[in-house]
């Protein structure tokens, strides 16, 4: 159980947008940069995937709600609103899939560790500094989430979650491209 929790925490941190430097301390993922075309990362266990996906959703929701309050740029505000809607729906679907598969796993309801620190960092910013940090965090978080979902969709353990991960990828990739455009 402790090993699964440790692996889940490592993947959760990555899905929530750790910097590449922080990712280097996670041994299974240290060899891959989010910007390279290195081979796919090690496939997470089902419980680790669920925890990482749910934490990623929570991070996107919380940071995007904050962005909706603080940014004036219409494109960023629209993007933030879209992320809140999509990741709320994603969390609801994940909860349904977990219940249907009768898995004994609880989805996180609060951010911990690095994701919580990133959210607090955003709370301390305003104006252009906030907008820049928000866009960069979203881009990095979405890169990590796409990597996670690609890995699970290809080689995950539970077919229903593999299918969900695969169906989620087009929207995640589009959001990653949008976040990238906001950082330019």
N, C-alpha and C positions, 0 to 999 in steps of 0.2 A: 504494500500500500504506500509506504513512504517513497519508494522508487517512482511509482506512478505519479505521486503528488509532486515530486521534484522535477520530473520530466514535464509535467503539465505546467508548472510554474515557469520553467525555461521557455516553453513554447508560448505561454501566455504573454510573457514579457516581449518576445519577438513580435507576436501578432499585434501587440499594442504599440509598436513603433519605437523599439529601442534603437539607439544609434548603432552603426556598424561596429564601433569600438566596443560597446557593451556586448554586442552579439559575439564578439571574439572569445568571451569567457565561457560560452556555452559550448562545450566540446563537440557534440554531434553536428552543430551548425557552423562552427568556427571557420571551416574551410570555404564557405560560400558567402560571397558578397551579394547583396541585393541587386547590384548593378552588373554582375557578370553573368555569363551563360554557363556557369559550372553545373555539374550534374545535380539532379534533385537532391534535396536533403533527406535524411533518414525519415522514414514514414512514422508519424506519431501513432501511439496507441489510440484506440477509439476514445477512451476517457480523456487523454491528453488533447486530442483534436477537439473534442467537445468543449473542454475548458478554455482552450486557446481561441476557438471561434466565438464563444460567448463573451470572453473578455475583450476580444477585438471589437465585437459589436458594442459592448458597453463603453469602451473607450471612444469609439466613433460617435456614439450617441451623446455622451457627456461633453466631449470637446466641441461637437457641432452645435449643441444647445447653447453653449457659451459663445460660440462664434455668431450665432443668430442674434444674440443680444449686443455684441460688441463691434461687429464690422459694419461699415457703411457701404462697402462695395457690393452692388447688386449681384454680381456673378458669384462672389464668395458666399453671400447670404443665401442665394438659391442653392448652391452646392451643399452648404451646411444643412439646409432644410431637407434636401434630397437624402443626405446621409442619415439624418435622424429617421426619416420615414423608412428607408430601405433596411437599416440595421435594426429597427424596431420589429419590422416584419420578419427579418432573418432570425432574430431571437425567438419570436413567437413560433416560427416554423421549426426551429431547432428544438424548442421545448416539446412540441408535438411529436417530433421524430423520436426524441429520447423516451417519452412516455410510451409511444407505440412499440418501441423496441424493448420495453421494460428494463431499461438500463438503470442501475443504481448509481446515478451521478447527479450532483446538484450543480446547477449553473450559478456562477458567481453573480452576486447582486451589488457588490462594491468593488472598486478598483483597489489593488494593493501593489506595493513595490514600485517598480519603474513606471507603470502606467499611471499610478496615483501621483507620482512625482511630476510626470509630464503634465498632467491636468493642473496641478498646483502651479507649475511654471507658467502655464497659459493664464491662469487666474491673476497672476502678478503682472501681466502685460496689458497694454492698451494701444490703440491707434495702429499705425503701420507695423510696429514691432509685433503686436498681437497677430495681425493678418499674415505677416510673413511666417511667424512661428507656427501658426495654425496650418497653413498650407504645407509647410515642410513636414510637420508631424503627420498630416494626413497622407502625404505622398509616401513617406517611409512606412507608416502603418499598413497602407494598402499594398505596398510591395511585399511586405512580410506576409500579409494575409493571402495574397495571390500565391506565393510560394507554398504556404501551408496547405491551401486548398488544392493546388495542383498535385502536391505530393499525396494527399489523402484520396483525391479523385482517381488517381492512377493506381495506387497500391494499398489503400486503406482496408481495414478488416471488415467493416459492416457495409454490405451492399447498399442499403438505403441511405446511409450517410455518404458513401462514395458518390451516389447519384446526386444527392443534394449539393455536395461540394462541386461537382462538375456543372450542374445547372447554375450555380452561383457565380462561377468564374467570369462569364461575359460581363455582368454588371460590375463585378469587382475590378476587372481590367479597365472598363470604361471610366470608373471612378478614379482609378489610378492615373489614367491619362488626363482627366480633368484636374486632379490635384497637381499634376506636373505642370499643366498650363497656368495654374494660379501662381506657381513659384517662379515663373519667367517674367 
